[in-house]
Amino acid sequence: MIQLILFDLGGVLFTNGLKIFSAAISQRYGLPVDKVKDILDGAWGSLYREGKISRDVFWQGTVERLHLTEPIDALEHEWFESYAIIPGTREIVNELFKRYTIFCLSDNMKEREEYLNKKFQFTLLFHGGVFSHEVGARKPDPRIYQHALEKAQISGEETLFIDDKPTALVPAQSMGMTTILFESPEQLREALRGLQILS
């Protein structure tokens, strides 16, 4: 029986700010969007998300790698402002909150977590949360999933994990979790009904 539900944030609760920001940078600077996304979310970006380099080091390196000319503060603000809560997902989280333990499980840097929480108070939607910058590992590293299970004191077999990236679901499945690949709030609601988690 499911007791714990883990929600990804970007692309599930929030719009995909990485995709939006990468597209904007690509257009302004005439860069391939895949190159921009690789810097922001690949090996370099992972160091930042895992708390292994500071905000300043990340942005200085990003500006150099992509030859950006705008101030770091302005770039950061634009990226963070690319996230907005998806209303339909928030409604589902609110419904589930009353009946299950709900955690967010997110690849997130400290600054973005704090910015979005100040703006949206999203942590109030959950009973708890696990962020990559705290754990020193990001999905699909099994350590971040294990950290969430230990924090909630609930087994993998009693856990449902929801994410918009197929690769992020694989380790969860290997730990015995039930998984849902998020496509839209409507599709998520139907999947939860199919699992008899929502009526």
QUIKAUR-V600178 format. One record per backbone hydrogen bond with DSSP energy under -0.5 kcal/mol. NH is the residue of the N-H (numbers start at 0). CO is the residue of the C=O. Records with the same first field share a line. If there is no record, write none. Layout:
NH = CO + CO
//
This chain:
2 = 157
3 = 157
4 = 100
5 = 159
6 = 102
7 = 161
10 = 13
11 = 8
12 = 8
13 = 8
14 = 83
16 = 14
19 = 15
20 = 16
21 = 17
22 = 18
23 = 19
24 = 20
25 = 21
26 = 22
27 = 23
28 = 24
29 = 25
30 = 25
34 = 31
35 = 31
36 = 32
37 = 33
38 = 34
39 = 35
40 = 36
41 = 37
44 = 38
45 = 41
46 = 42
47 = 43
48 = 44
49 = 45
50 = 47
51 = 46
52 = 46
57 = 53
58 = 54
59 = 55
60 = 56
61 = 57
62 = 58
63 = 59
64 = 60
65 = 61
66 = 62
67 = 62
74 = 70
75 = 71
76 = 72
77 = 73
78 = 74
79 = 75
80 = 76
81 = 78
82 = 79
85 = 12
86 = 84
88 = 85
89 = 85
90 = 86
91 = 87
92 = 88
93 = 89
94 = 90
95 = 91
96 = 92
97 = 93 + 94
98 = 95
99 = 95
100 = 2
101 = 99
102 = 4
103 = 127
104 = 6
105 = 129
107 = 105
112 = 108
113 = 109
114 = 110
115 = 111
116 = 112
117 = 113
118 = 114
119 = 115
120 = 116
123 = 120
124 = 121
125 = 122
126 = 101
127 = 101
129 = 103
131 = 105
132 = 107
133 = 130
134 = 130
135 = 131
136 = 131
140 = 137
143 = 140
144 = 140
145 = 141
146 = 142
147 = 143
148 = 144
149 = 145
150 = 146
151 = 147
152 = 148
153 = 148
157 = 154
158 = 155
159 = 3
160 = 177
161 = 5
162 = 179
165 = 163
167 = 164
168 = 164 + 165
169 = 165
170 = 166
171 = 167
172 = 168
173 = 169
174 = 170 + 171
175 = 172
176 = 171
177 = 158
179 = 160
181 = 162 + 179
182 = 183
187 = 183
188 = 184
189 = 185
190 = 186
191 = 187
192 = 188
193 = 189
194 = 190
195 = 192
196 = 191
197 = 191
//
